[in-house]
Amino acid sequence: MPLSWFKIPRETSEKLERCRGNDMSDGTFERCVNEIVAEHRGSVEKFRHVGQGKFSQARIEYQNAADKRAIKEDLEATEIPDPQGG
C-alpha cells in the first residue's frame, strides 16, 4: 500500500474536533486521527507533533487515490515531503 506524509492542523477539521471534544492532548489527537484514517481503509504508521501544537505530521498508509483524497479532506491535511528526507 502507498505511504505519504501529511501535515494535519490540530484545530480546524470538523470531524477531528467532533471526535476530540475539548481534549487537546496528543494521545486523544492520535486516537481520533487513527479512527478517521481507518474509516478510509488506511493506517497511521507514525506521528510527529510540531509547530507548537498547531500541527502534527503523520505518515499514513492508504489503499488508493480515492481513500487518500478522503483522508486529506476529513483531516484538512496537506501532503508534505518526508520530513527526514528519506
Secondary structure, DSSP 8 states (H G I E B T S, - for coil): --EEEEEEESS--HHHHHHHTT---HHHHHHHHHHHHHHTT-EEEEEEEEGGGTEEEEEEE-SSHHHHHHHHHHHT-EEE--TT--
